[in-house]
Amino acid sequence: MFKFLFRLTLSLLLLAGAHLSQAQDLDCSSSVSLNGGTIEVEADASGDDTENIQCALDAATEGGYRDVFLTSPDYSIGAIAVTGFVGDLRGRSKANTTVTIQDSSLSCDGAIGIALEFQVGTASVRNMTLSVDSPCGDGGSASVIAYYSNSQQCDKRTTFGNVDRVVINGTGTSGLDAVTGVLMEAAPGCSADNERILGTLKVNRSDMAQLDFGVISSVAGGGQVDVNYNTFDEVGLPLTIIDAAQSTTVLSNTFNFNDVPGYPAGTGLGTTAVFIASTSESPSSNSTTLKSNKFKDAGASSAGYGILTGQQGSSIAHTMLVSANTFTGNSASTDGAGLAAIDTNDGLASGNRFSGKAGTWVDLRSGATADGYVGGSVSGWAIVANDFGASQATTDILLGARTSGVVVGKSQDLPIVDDQTGNNDVLEGSSGSSTPAWGNARGSQGADTRSRFEQQLNTLMDIRKRR
C-alpha cells in the first residue's frame, strides 16, 4: 500500500512539474500550457484573460505552434494584438466558449480600438461567441476582430483572415460606441496605393447581432473575400465593401435589414443590408457576386435597401452578379429598393425572386456630378429570368437617369418597368409612369436613394478617419 501511495504521489508531482515546465518553456503563466502541438489557455482566476491569451498567441507565433485552444467556458479580455500568427485561435463551440470584451478596455482616442488584432500571417478565429458592449467607453469606434497589414512595415501587406463558426453579439444602439464585428483593411498609417492590404478574408457560418457594422472589407489586388452561410440580425450595416479591388462572393447568407429604428436619420444606418461604395481613393476595378442569399426587410423605416452600391469621385469598373437571391419586402416599405445601383455599369440580375412591398425592386441610375457622383451613362446591365409574380412594388424595375441599352428580358411575370430615358431594351413588361431622365435625377425616389448612399458613405468615412 505504501509503495502504491508513493508511486501515485510521485506521478502527480511529475505531472504537475511537467505542466509548470511547459508553462515556463512558453514563458507564460500556469494558465497557459502545451499539450502536444496545442497551446491551451485556461480562464484566469483574476477574471482578466488578456495577458494569458496574448502570451499564448505570441508563443505560438515564435514557436511555430498553429493551435491556440481556449479550454474554459468563459473569458474576459481587453486589447490583444499579434503580428505574423499562423494558425487557429479557437474555442470548443459557439455555445460552450464565450469571450467577453471588457468595457472601456480599448484605446479608441483618434483610432479604431481593436479587441483581437492580427497583422499579416494566416489567422483563424473559430468556434466561440464574442460578446461586446462599450469597449471604448467614450463614444469611439471599435472592432471585435481586425485583420491588418504590418503597421511597422507597410510593404508587408499580405494577410489571410478567417472567421468560422463565431457568434459576435453587441448591444445595438444602447451601447456607447460604434462597434464592428470583422474589419479587414490596411493598417493605420499605411495609406499609399502600394500599401493597400492584400490577401483573403473568409467569414463562414457565423452570426452577428446588434452591432453597428457587421463585416467591413477594403482589400486590393483582386484578393478573394467570401462571406458565406452567415446570419445578420439588427446590425446597422451588415456588409460593407469600400474602396476595394477584391473579388467578393456573398453566398447563402440571411440578411435581416431595415430592422434597427434607433439610429439618427443622418447616419443612414439600420436600413441597408449590403453597401458597396467607391470614392476617388478607390482602385480601378472591383467584382461582386451575390448569390442565393435571403434579404428580409423588417420595415423599420419606409426606405429599406437590400443592396445599395454607388460610385463617387472617379469611375471604376465594377462588375456585379446578383443571382438566385430572395428579396422579401414589407408593407411599411413604400420607398427603397431590393437592388439600387448608382453610376454602376456591367451587371447581371438573374434568377432572383421578389415578393411583397417595396418602392422598386431594381433601381439603376446615374448620379449628379454636383453631388460628387460620377454622373456618366449607365449601361451593360441585363435583368433576366427573375420572378416578379409576388411583387407588390410600386415599380418593379426603374431605369433612371442616363441609362441606355439595359436589357429587361421576357418571362419575368410582367414586371412594372419604368424606362425613364426610353433608351433601354425592354422586351416584356407593363409600363410604369415615364418622366424625362433629367426630371428623374431630381425626383423624390432618386433623391432618396442618393441621399441614403451619401449618408452611409459619410458615416463610414468618418469612422475610417479614426485610423
C-alpha positions as CSV (number, residue, x, y, z in Angstrom):
1,M,0.0,0.0,0.0
2,F,2.8,2.3,0.9
3,K,4.5,1.7,-2.4
4,F,1.3,2.4,-4.3
5,L,0.8,5.7,-2.5
6,F,4.4,6.6,-3.1
7,R,4.1,5.9,-6.8
8,L,0.8,7.9,-7.1
9,T,2.3,10.9,-5.3
10,L,5.4,10.7,-7.5
11,S,3.3,10.6,-10.6
12,L,1.2,13.6,-9.6
13,L,4.3,15.6,-8.8
14,L,5.8,14.7,-12.1
15,L,2.6,15.7,-13.9
16,A,2.5,19.0,-12.0
17,G,6.2,19.6,-12.7
18,A,5.7,18.9,-16.4
19,H,2.7,21.3,-16.6
20,L,4.8,24.0,-14.8
21,S,7.8,23.3,-17.0
22,Q,5.7,23.6,-20.2
23,A,4.3,26.9,-19.0
24,Q,7.8,28.2,-18.2
25,D,9.0,27.0,-21.6
26,L,6.3,29.1,-23.1
27,D,7.2,31.9,-20.8
28,C,3.6,32.3,-19.8
29,S,1.6,31.8,-16.6
30,S,0.5,28.4,-15.4
31,S,-2.9,29.1,-17.1
32,V,-1.1,28.5,-20.4
33,S,0.2,25.1,-21.2
34,L,1.5,23.0,-24.0
35,N,-0.5,19.8,-24.9
36,G,1.3,18.2,-27.8
37,G,1.2,20.7,-30.6
38,T,-1.6,22.7,-29.0
39,I,-1.2,25.7,-26.6
40,E,-4.1,25.5,-24.2
41,V,-5.4,28.5,-22.2
42,E,-7.5,28.1,-19.1
43,A,-9.5,31.1,-17.7
44,D,-7.6,33.0,-15.1
45,A,-8.9,33.2,-11.6
46,S,-8.4,37.0,-11.7
47,G,-11.2,37.4,-14.2
48,D,-8.9,39.0,-16.8
49,D,-7.5,36.7,-19.5
50,T,-5.9,39.3,-21.7
51,E,-2.3,38.7,-20.7
52,N,-2.6,34.9,-20.9
53,I,-4.2,34.8,-24.4
54,Q,-1.7,37.4,-25.6
55,C,1.2,35.3,-24.3
56,A,-0.3,32.2,-25.9
57,L,-0.5,33.8,-29.3
58,D,3.0,35.3,-29.0
59,A,4.4,31.9,-28.0
60,A,2.6,30.2,-30.9
61,T,4.0,32.8,-33.4
62,E,7.5,32.5,-32.0
63,G,7.4,28.7,-31.6
64,G,5.6,27.8,-34.8
65,Y,2.6,26.3,-33.0
66,R,-0.6,26.5,-35.1
67,D,-3.3,25.9,-32.5
68,V,-4.3,28.0,-29.5
69,F,-7.2,26.4,-27.7
70,L,-9.4,28.1,-25.1
71,T,-10.4,25.3,-22.8
72,S,-12.7,27.0,-20.3
73,P,-16.3,28.2,-20.8
74,D,-15.8,31.9,-20.2
75,Y,-13.1,34.5,-20.7
76,S,-12.7,38.3,-20.4
77,I,-10.3,40.3,-22.4
78,G,-9.1,43.8,-23.4
79,A,-6.9,44.5,-26.4
80,I,-4.8,41.7,-27.9
81,A,-2.6,42.1,-30.9
82,V,-0.2,39.8,-32.7
83,T,1.9,40.0,-35.9
84,G,2.6,37.1,-38.1
85,F,0.5,34.4,-36.3
86,V,-0.3,31.4,-38.5
87,G,-2.9,29.1,-37.0
88,D,-6.2,28.9,-35.2
89,L,-7.5,30.7,-32.1
90,R,-10.4,28.5,-31.2
91,G,-12.9,27.6,-28.5
92,R,-15.0,24.5,-28.1
93,S,-18.1,25.8,-29.9
94,K,-20.3,28.8,-30.2
95,A,-22.4,27.6,-27.3
96,N,-19.5,26.4,-25.0
97,T,-16.9,29.2,-25.2
98,T,-17.7,32.9,-24.6
99,V,-15.1,35.6,-24.7
100,T,-16.4,39.0,-23.4
101,I,-14.7,42.2,-24.4
102,Q,-14.3,44.3,-21.3
103,D,-16.0,47.8,-21.3
104,S,-13.6,50.7,-21.6
105,S,-10.7,48.3,-22.3
106,L,-9.7,49.5,-25.7
107,S,-7.8,52.6,-26.7
108,C,-10.0,54.4,-29.2
109,D,-8.8,58.0,-29.0
110,G,-8.2,59.1,-32.6
111,A,-8.1,55.4,-33.7
112,I,-10.3,52.4,-34.0
113,G,-9.9,50.2,-30.9
114,I,-9.3,46.5,-31.7
115,A,-10.0,43.6,-29.4
116,L,-8.4,40.8,-31.5
117,E,-5.9,42.3,-33.9
118,F,-4.0,40.2,-36.4
119,Q,-1.3,41.8,-38.6
120,V,-0.2,39.8,-41.7
121,G,0.1,36.0,-41.2
122,T,-2.8,33.5,-41.6
123,A,-5.1,33.7,-38.6
124,S,-8.4,32.0,-38.0
125,V,-10.9,32.7,-35.2
126,R,-13.1,29.7,-34.7
127,N,-15.8,28.1,-32.6
128,M,-16.7,30.7,-30.0
129,T,-19.0,33.6,-29.0
130,L,-17.6,37.1,-28.7
131,S,-19.7,39.4,-26.6
132,V,-19.2,43.2,-26.7
133,D,-21.0,46.3,-25.2
134,S,-18.9,49.5,-24.9
135,P,-15.3,48.5,-25.4
136,C,-14.1,52.1,-25.8
137,G,-16.5,53.6,-23.2
138,D,-16.2,57.1,-24.7
139,G,-18.3,57.0,-27.9
140,G,-15.3,55.9,-30.0
141,S,-15.1,53.3,-32.8
142,A,-14.0,49.7,-32.2
143,S,-13.8,46.4,-34.0
144,V,-14.0,43.0,-32.3
145,I,-11.7,41.3,-34.9
146,A,-9.4,43.2,-37.3
147,Y,-7.1,41.9,-40.0
148,Y,-4.4,44.4,-40.9
149,S,-1.2,44.7,-42.9
150,N,2.0,45.3,-40.9
151,S,1.8,48.7,-39.4
152,Q,5.6,48.9,-38.9
153,Q,6.5,47.8,-42.5
154,C,3.6,48.9,-44.8
155,D,5.1,46.9,-47.7
156,K,4.4,43.7,-45.7
157,R,0.7,43.6,-46.5
158,T,-0.5,40.1,-47.3
159,T,-2.9,38.8,-44.7
160,F,-5.2,35.8,-44.7
161,G,-8.1,36.1,-42.3
162,N,-10.8,33.5,-41.4
163,V,-13.7,33.8,-39.1
164,D,-15.5,30.4,-38.8
165,R,-18.5,29.4,-36.7
166,V,-18.3,32.5,-34.5
167,V,-21.1,34.5,-32.9
168,I,-20.5,38.2,-32.3
169,N,-23.1,39.9,-30.2
170,G,-23.3,43.5,-29.3
171,T,-25.9,45.7,-27.5
172,G,-27.1,47.7,-30.5
173,T,-27.9,51.4,-30.2
174,S,-27.8,51.2,-26.4
175,G,-24.0,50.9,-26.5
176,L,-21.8,53.9,-26.2
177,D,-19.5,53.1,-29.1
178,A,-19.7,52.3,-32.8
179,V,-18.8,48.6,-32.9
180,T,-17.8,46.5,-36.0
181,G,-17.7,42.7,-36.0
182,V,-14.9,42.0,-38.5
183,L,-12.7,44.5,-40.3
184,M,-10.1,43.9,-43.0
185,E,-8.1,46.8,-44.4
186,A,-4.6,48.4,-44.5
187,A,-3.1,49.1,-41.1
188,P,-3.3,52.6,-39.6
189,G,-0.6,54.7,-41.2
190,C,-0.4,52.6,-44.4
191,S,-2.2,54.8,-46.9
192,A,-0.3,54.7,-50.1
193,D,-1.7,52.9,-53.1
194,N,1.1,50.3,-52.9
195,E,0.4,49.8,-49.2
196,R,-3.2,48.5,-49.6
197,I,-3.8,45.2,-47.9
198,L,-3.6,42.0,-50.0
199,G,-4.8,38.5,-49.2
200,T,-8.1,36.9,-48.4
201,L,-10.9,37.1,-45.9
202,K,-13.4,34.4,-45.2
203,V,-16.4,34.8,-42.9
204,N,-18.3,31.5,-42.7
205,R,-21.3,30.1,-40.8
206,S,-21.2,32.9,-38.2
207,D,-23.9,35.0,-36.6
208,M,-23.8,38.7,-35.9
209,A,-26.4,40.6,-34.0
210,Q,-26.8,44.1,-32.5
211,L,-23.6,45.6,-33.9
212,D,-23.3,48.9,-35.7
213,F,-21.3,47.2,-38.6
214,G,-21.0,43.6,-39.4
215,V,-18.2,43.0,-41.9
216,I,-16.1,45.8,-43.5
217,S,-13.6,44.9,-46.1
218,S,-11.2,47.0,-48.3
219,V,-8.9,44.5,-50.0
220,A,-6.8,45.3,-53.0
221,G,-5.1,43.3,-55.7
222,G,-8.1,41.1,-56.6
223,G,-8.0,39.4,-53.2
224,Q,-10.8,36.9,-52.5
225,V,-13.4,37.8,-49.9
226,D,-16.0,35.2,-49.1
227,V,-19.0,35.9,-46.9
228,N,-20.9,32.6,-46.8
229,Y,-23.7,31.0,-44.8
230,N,-23.9,33.7,-42.1
231,T,-26.9,35.4,-40.4
232,F,-27.2,39.1,-39.6
233,D,-29.8,40.4,-37.2
234,E,-30.3,44.0,-36.0
235,V,-26.9,45.2,-37.5
236,G,-26.7,48.8,-38.5
237,L,-24.9,47.9,-41.8
238,P,-24.3,44.1,-42.1
239,L,-21.8,44.1,-45.0
240,T,-19.7,46.9,-46.4
241,I,-17.2,46.8,-49.3
242,I,-15.5,50.1,-49.6
243,D,-12.7,51.4,-52.0
244,A,-11.8,47.8,-52.8
245,A,-10.3,45.9,-55.7
246,Q,-11.4,42.5,-54.4
247,S,-13.3,39.5,-55.8
248,T,-16.2,39.1,-53.4
249,T,-18.6,36.2,-53.1
250,V,-21.6,36.6,-50.9
251,L,-23.3,33.3,-50.7
252,S,-26.3,31.8,-48.9
253,N,-26.5,34.4,-46.1
254,T,-29.6,35.6,-44.3
255,F,-29.7,39.4,-44.2
256,N,-32.4,40.8,-41.9
257,F,-32.2,44.5,-42.7
258,N,-34.1,47.7,-42.1
259,D,-34.6,46.3,-38.6
260,V,-32.9,48.9,-36.3
261,P,-35.0,52.0,-35.8
262,G,-32.8,53.7,-33.2
263,Y,-30.1,55.3,-35.3
264,P,-30.0,59.1,-36.0
265,A,-31.5,59.6,-39.5
266,G,-28.4,61.4,-40.8
267,T,-26.3,58.2,-40.4
268,G,-28.2,56.1,-42.8
269,L,-27.7,53.1,-40.6
270,G,-30.2,50.5,-39.7
271,T,-31.8,50.4,-43.2
272,T,-29.5,48.6,-45.6
273,A,-28.1,45.0,-45.9
274,V,-25.2,45.3,-48.3
275,F,-23.4,48.6,-49.0
276,I,-20.7,48.8,-51.8
277,A,-19.0,52.2,-52.4
278,S,-16.1,53.6,-54.3
279,T,-14.6,57.1,-53.9
280,S,-11.7,58.9,-55.5
281,E,-9.4,56.8,-53.4
282,S,-10.6,53.6,-54.9
283,P,-8.6,51.2,-57.1
284,S,-9.8,51.0,-60.7
285,S,-11.8,47.7,-60.6
286,N,-13.9,45.6,-58.3
287,S,-16.1,42.5,-58.6
288,T,-19.0,41.3,-56.5
289,T,-21.2,38.2,-56.7
290,L,-24.3,37.9,-54.5
291,K,-25.9,34.5,-54.9
292,S,-28.6,32.5,-53.0
293,N,-29.0,35.0,-50.2
294,K,-32.2,35.9,-48.3
295,F,-32.9,39.6,-47.9
296,K,-35.7,40.3,-45.5
297,D,-36.9,43.8,-45.0
298,A,-38.3,44.4,-41.5
299,G,-39.9,47.7,-42.3
300,A,-38.4,49.8,-39.5
301,S,-38.2,52.7,-42.0
302,S,-40.1,53.4,-45.2
303,A,-37.0,53.0,-47.3
304,G,-35.0,49.8,-46.8
305,Y,-32.3,48.7,-49.3
306,G,-31.2,45.1,-49.8
307,I,-28.2,46.1,-51.9
308,L,-27.0,49.7,-52.4
309,T,-24.0,50.4,-54.5
310,G,-22.6,53.6,-56.0
311,Q,-19.5,55.5,-57.2
312,Q,-18.3,58.9,-56.3
313,G,-15.1,60.8,-57.3
314,S,-14.0,58.6,-60.1
315,S,-15.4,55.9,-62.3
316,I,-14.3,52.3,-61.7
317,A,-15.1,49.0,-63.5
318,H,-17.3,47.2,-61.0
319,T,-18.9,44.0,-62.3
320,M,-21.9,42.6,-60.4
321,L,-23.7,39.3,-60.5
322,V,-26.9,39.3,-58.4
323,S,-28.4,35.8,-58.8
324,A,-30.8,33.4,-57.2
325,N,-31.5,35.6,-54.2
326,T,-34.8,36.0,-52.4
327,F,-36.0,39.5,-51.6
328,T,-38.9,39.9,-49.3
329,G,-40.5,43.3,-48.8
330,N,-42.5,44.8,-46.0
331,S,-45.8,46.7,-46.1
332,A,-44.2,49.6,-44.3
333,S,-41.5,49.9,-47.1
334,T,-43.1,52.3,-49.6
335,D,-39.7,53.5,-50.8
336,G,-36.2,52.0,-51.0
337,A,-35.2,49.1,-53.3
338,G,-34.1,45.5,-53.4
339,L,-31.1,46.4,-55.6
340,A,-30.1,50.1,-56.2
341,A,-27.1,50.9,-58.2
342,I,-25.8,54.4,-58.9
343,D,-23.2,55.0,-61.7
344,T,-22.5,51.3,-61.9
345,N,-22.1,49.5,-65.2
346,D,-22.0,45.9,-66.2
347,G,-24.3,43.9,-64.0
348,L,-26.5,40.8,-64.3
349,A,-29.6,40.4,-62.2
350,S,-30.9,36.9,-62.9
351,G,-32.9,34.2,-61.2
352,N,-34.0,36.3,-58.2
353,R,-37.4,36.2,-56.6
354,F,-39.0,39.4,-55.5
355,S,-42.1,39.4,-53.2
356,G,-44.0,41.9,-51.1
357,K,-44.0,45.6,-50.9
358,A,-41.1,47.9,-51.9
359,G,-40.6,51.3,-53.7
360,T,-38.9,49.5,-56.5
361,W,-37.1,46.2,-56.7
362,V,-34.3,47.0,-59.2
363,D,-33.2,50.7,-59.5
364,L,-30.5,51.6,-61.9
365,R,-29.5,55.3,-62.4
366,S,-26.7,57.8,-62.7
367,G,-25.9,60.4,-60.0
368,A,-25.4,64.1,-60.3
369,T,-21.8,65.3,-60.6
370,A,-22.8,68.3,-58.4
371,D,-23.3,65.8,-55.6
372,G,-19.9,64.1,-56.2
373,Y,-21.2,61.2,-58.3
374,V,-19.5,60.1,-61.5
375,G,-22.5,61.2,-63.5
376,G,-21.9,59.1,-66.6
377,S,-24.1,56.8,-68.6
378,V,-25.2,53.6,-67.1
379,S,-25.2,50.5,-69.4
380,G,-24.2,46.9,-69.7
381,W,-26.9,45.5,-67.4
382,A,-29.2,42.6,-68.1
383,I,-32.3,41.9,-65.9
384,V,-33.4,38.4,-66.9
385,A,-35.2,35.3,-65.7
386,N,-36.3,36.8,-62.4
387,D,-39.6,36.2,-60.7
388,F,-41.8,39.3,-60.0
389,G,-45.0,37.3,-59.7
390,A,-45.5,38.0,-56.0
391,S,-44.3,41.6,-56.2
392,Q,-46.4,44.4,-54.7
393,A,-43.8,47.1,-55.5
394,T,-44.9,50.5,-56.9
395,T,-42.4,49.9,-59.7
396,D,-40.5,46.6,-60.2
397,I,-37.7,47.9,-62.4
398,L,-36.8,51.6,-62.6
399,L,-34.3,52.6,-65.4
400,G,-33.4,56.1,-64.4
401,A,-31.1,58.9,-65.4
402,R,-28.7,58.2,-68.2
403,T,-29.4,54.5,-68.5
404,S,-29.1,53.1,-72.0
405,G,-29.0,49.6,-73.5
406,V,-30.2,47.9,-70.4
407,V,-31.9,44.6,-71.3
408,V,-35.1,43.6,-69.5
409,G,-35.8,40.1,-70.6
410,K,-39.1,38.2,-71.2
411,S,-40.9,35.7,-69.0
412,Q,-40.5,37.5,-65.7
413,D,-44.2,37.7,-64.8
414,L,-44.8,41.1,-66.5
415,P,-42.9,43.4,-64.1
416,I,-43.8,47.0,-64.0
417,V,-41.0,48.7,-65.8
418,D,-40.3,52.5,-65.8
419,D,-37.9,53.2,-68.6
420,Q,-37.3,56.9,-67.9
421,T,-34.9,57.5,-70.8
422,G,-36.6,55.3,-73.4
423,N,-33.1,54.2,-74.4
424,N,-33.3,50.7,-73.0
425,D,-34.3,47.3,-74.4
426,V,-37.4,46.3,-72.5
427,L,-38.5,43.1,-74.2
428,E,-41.5,42.5,-72.0
429,G,-43.2,44.2,-69.1
430,S,-46.1,46.5,-68.2
431,S,-45.3,50.2,-68.3
432,G,-44.8,52.5,-65.4
433,S,-45.0,56.2,-65.4
434,S,-42.4,57.8,-67.5
435,T,-40.6,61.1,-66.9
436,P,-37.7,62.7,-68.6
437,A,-34.3,61.5,-67.5
438,W,-33.2,64.8,-66.0
439,G,-36.5,65.1,-64.2
440,N,-35.9,61.8,-62.6
441,A,-32.4,62.9,-61.5
442,R,-34.1,65.4,-59.3
443,G,-37.1,63.2,-58.4
444,S,-38.0,62.0,-54.9
445,Q,-37.2,58.3,-55.4
446,G,-33.8,59.1,-56.9
447,A,-33.1,61.8,-54.3
448,D,-33.9,59.3,-51.5
449,T,-31.6,56.7,-52.9
450,R,-28.7,59.1,-53.4
451,S,-29.3,60.6,-50.0
452,R,-29.1,57.2,-48.3
453,F,-25.9,56.3,-50.1
454,E,-24.3,59.6,-49.2
455,Q,-25.4,59.3,-45.5
456,Q,-23.9,55.8,-45.2
457,L,-20.7,56.8,-47.1
458,N,-20.2,59.8,-44.9
459,T,-20.7,57.7,-41.7
460,L,-18.1,55.2,-42.9
461,M,-15.6,57.7,-43.9
462,D,-15.9,59.4,-40.6
463,I,-15.1,56.2,-38.8
464,R,-12.3,55.3,-41.1
465,K,-10.6,58.7,-40.4
466,R,-10.0,57.4,-36.9
467,R,-7.2,55.2,-38.1
